[in-house]
């Protein structure tokens, strides 16, 4: 059963998620726009910005690289990944990249992770994952291994220096960034993953794609059940941190052309929310409307009521001016109406 508190949990952090899309023939502009969006969000006082990970698409494939660059244009805002599918990664190399980005950012990285087995056709999997993917374990153990490497677990014993090549050898992944292993988020969408993330002591992140289980078809109720299961399994119980991300598109302050574009976008995506995809995948309805309509929706949503952080997912197909409009509405009007205050 999904419980509903008398009042929502206090909203701790407010942020956004961005695909960082780019043009096939001119990718540099899209990546530069992504960095500019982080700079703008920090100026507005938002707490965090998160990037998606995309492979074989016109979206960001290397979040550590872009966030390292964004760190040089910002000073305070949290830099998140929502999420890195660890099945595409070697945990050792990923640990090195994440630690490097965290050091460059001054400890602001928020790695969001997930695990899935290879999903391409076998001949494509052979190219993407190498032929060992047939024997590789793509379960939660990959994240446990990554966390241990980030925590400084020794990989080897370092022999005494023999005078060749310089005395640079380390027994652990370098650079080491203190606290990074404690800032991991798991992006999930099922009760099983919620219970695992809780028992592993991670943070929990849910988005606009989830799973219908135990007869629960309502999207928000399904996510609320996952958040409750996560906290029930977590050592910190009700103190465990959960974040809810949804596509939320404000129309206040938009130009007539933007409003038309926003509405066409939302209407085209609505039919997919009316059915179960595959075995049990469900998709949330995009939230489009005025300040009052958006605030009313969030206050009445049982998954938002249980979350500590709210993340607004920026639509893929729009432009920098549109995304800036959405972030400005989020930081200056929607967030304050929900009790949030921008960072100084």
N, C-alpha and C positions, 0 to 999 in steps of 0.2 A: 504493500500500500504506500502511496506517495503522501508524505506528510506536508502540511503547509503551515508555516509559522504565523503567529499573529501579526508580525511585522517583518519586513525584509531584513536580512543582515546588512549592517552598514557597508556602503560602497567604499572600498579601499582605494582601488586604482581604476583609471579609465584610459583606454588606449584604442589602437586600431590594428587591423591586419591588412596587408597589401600584397598583391601578387607580383608587383614590379613587372608588368608586361612591357614588351618592347617589339619594335618592328623588325622583321626578318632581315631587311637590308640595312637597317641603321639602329643596331641595338644600343649604342652608346647613349642616345638620347633618353631611352626608357630607363636605363640604369641611373642616369643623372637625375631624372625626374623622381625616382625612388629616393635618392639621397636628399633631394630638396624637400620631399614630403616629410622626412624625419626632422630636418632643420625647422620646417614650418610648425610641425606638431610640438616640438620642444618650445618654440616661441609662444605657442598658445598655452603651454603649461600642462599638456597631456603627460601621463606617467610613462607610457610605453608605446612603442611601435613594433609590430611583428611582421615578418615576411614569410610568405609561403615558399615551398620548395617544389619546383616543377622540373621534370626530366623529359626530354624529347618534345617540349612545347615552347612557345614563345613567352616563357615566364622564368623567373630566377632559378637556376639550377645550383648555385653556390652561395648560400646565405652567409656563411662565415666571411667570404670575401667582400660581399657588399656591406655587411655590418661593420667590418673593419674600416671600410671607407667612410661609412656614415658616422662612425665614432670620431673621425677627424673633423667633422663638421658640427658636432654636438658636444655637450658637456654633461648633461644630466639624464636625459631620457633613457629608459630601459630599452634594450635592443633584443627582441625576441625572435624565435623561429617557430612558425606554426603551420606545419611541423616538418622536421627532417625525417623522412622515411629511412630508418637505419638499415633496412634491407639493401639499400643501394650503397652503403658505406662500409668501409673497413673500420671497426671501432677504434683501432689504434690511430689511424690517420685522422679520423674525425676528431678524436681527442686532441691531437696536436693543433688542428685548425681552430677548434672552439677555444682552446686555451690561449692561442695567439690572439684571436679576436677579443677575448675577455681582457687580456693584459693591455691591448691597445685601447680599449674602451674604459679602462680604469675600474673594471669589475662590474660592468653594466649588462653583461650578456644573460639572456634568459632562454636557454635551449629547450625548445619543445620538440619532443621525439615521438615516433611511433614505430611499430614493427609490423611488417606484412611480408608474406612470401613473394617471390618474383611473379609478376602477373602478365608478362608479355608472352608472345608465342615462343616456343622452345628455341628457334634459331635466333630470335632477338635476345632472349635471355642469355644465350651463349656469348653474345657481343657485350651486353650490358654488365653481366655478372661474372663472366668467364664460365667455363664449363663446370666448375666446381659447385655451381648453384644447386645441382641435383643432390649433393650430399650435405650441403651447408645447413646449419640450424638457424632458422629465421625467427626464433621465438624471443621471449622476453630476456633470455640470457644475454643477448647482444647488448641490451641497455644496461644490464648489471655489469657487464664487462667494461662498457664505456664509462660508467660511473666510477668504477674502481680505478680506471686509468686516470680520470680527471682528479680523483682524490689523492693521487700520488702513490698508488700501490706499486711496489717494485716489479719490474718486468724481468730483471736479471741481476746477477751479482757482477759488480764492476771489478775486473782484475786490477792488480797494481799497475800503475803507469809504467810503460816500458820505454819511454823516451821517444816514441815515434808518433808524429801527427799532432802533438799537443795534448795536454791533460784536460780534455773536454767531456769525457764520458760521464753519463748519468745512468742510474739504475731505474729511473722512472721517465714518464712522458714529460718532455720539456717544450715550451715553458710551463711551469706549474703555476696555476692561478688559484690562490686560496679562496675557498668558498664556492667555487664554480660547481662542484659536484653536488652542492646542496641547493642549487637553483634550477634543478631539472624539472621539466613539466612533461607529463604524458598526455598526448592528444588522443583521446579514445572515444568510442561510441557504443560500448556494450557494457553490460553488468560485469562480465568476466574481466574486461580490461580495467574497469573502475575498481573492482576488488583487488586486482593485482597491483595497480598503481598505489592504492591505499596501503596495502600490506607492505609495499616496497618503500613507503615513506616519501613518495614523490608528490609534486603538485598535480592538479587535475585540470585539464582544458577540454571543453566541449565546444563544437561549432554547429554549423547549420546542416550537417549530415549526421544521422544517428541510426539507431536500430530499434525496431519494434520487438519487444520481448514480453513474455508472461501476459499476453493479451492486451498490452498497452499500445494503442495506436496513436494516441495524441502525442505530438512531438514533445511539447514542453513537459508533459508528465513522464515520458520515457527518460528525458534528460534528468529530471528531478530524481527519479529512482536511481539513476547512476550516481549522482552527486551524493545521495544518502548512503548508497552502498560504499562509495569511496571513503566517506568519513567514518563509516562503521568499521572499516577495515584498517584505517590509518592509526598509527600509534598516538597521534595528537587528537584524534576524535574530532570534535566540533571545531577545534583550532586548525584543522587541516585546510589548506587553501585551494579554492576552486574558482575557475574563470569560465564565463559563458561568452561565446562569440556568435553574433548573428549579423546578417546583412540588413542594415538599417539605413534608410535613405531619407533624409529630411528635405522637405519641399520649401520650408520657410527660407526666405532670402535668396531663393533661386530665380534665375531669369525664366521667362516663359518658355524659351527654347530648352533650358535645362529641365524644367518640370515635364515638358512633353517627352523628352528623352528618358527621364527617370521612370515615368509611368509606363512607357512602352517596354522598357527593360523589365520592370516588375511583372507586367501582365504576361509577357512572353514566357516568364519562368514559373508562373503560378500553376499551370497544369501538372508539372512534375511533382508538386507537393500533394497531389490528390491520390497518389497511388503508392503501393509498396514496390520498390525496385529490387529485382532479383529475389533472393530468399527473404530478406527482412530489412532492407535499407529504406529509411524514410528521410525526407528532406523538409526543412522548415520553410514556411512562407516568409518571403521577404517583407520587411516592415517599412512601408512608405507612407509618409504623411507629415502633418504639421507637428510642431512642438508638443501640443496638447495630446495629439493622437499617439505619438511615440512614447511619451512619458506614461500615458494611461496603459499602453500595451506592456511596457516594461514592469510597471508596478503590479500589474495583474498576472504576470507570467511566473509560474511556480519555479521554473529553473533559475530565472534571474533573482527571485526572492532568496534563493539559497546560495548565491554566488558572492564572492568577495570582490571580484574584478569583472568589469564589463569591457568587451572588445567589440568595436564596430568593424565588420568586414566590408572593405571597400569594393564595390562592383568592378569586375575585371575590365569591362569594355569602354570605360570612360576616359577622360583626359585629366591632366594635372589640375586645371582650373576647377573641374567638377569635384575632384577629391579634396582640394583645399576648401571648397565651399562646405562639403560635408564635415570636415574636421573642425572648421570654424563654428558651425552650428553645434557640433558635439561639445566643444570646449567652452563656448561662451553662453549657450542657452540650455541644451539638453542636460549636460552634466550638472550644472548648478541647480537645475530644477529637480534633480534626483538627490541633491544633498552633497554633491562632490564639489571640491574647490581646487582650482588649478595650482600646480606647484609654483613656487616663487621663481 
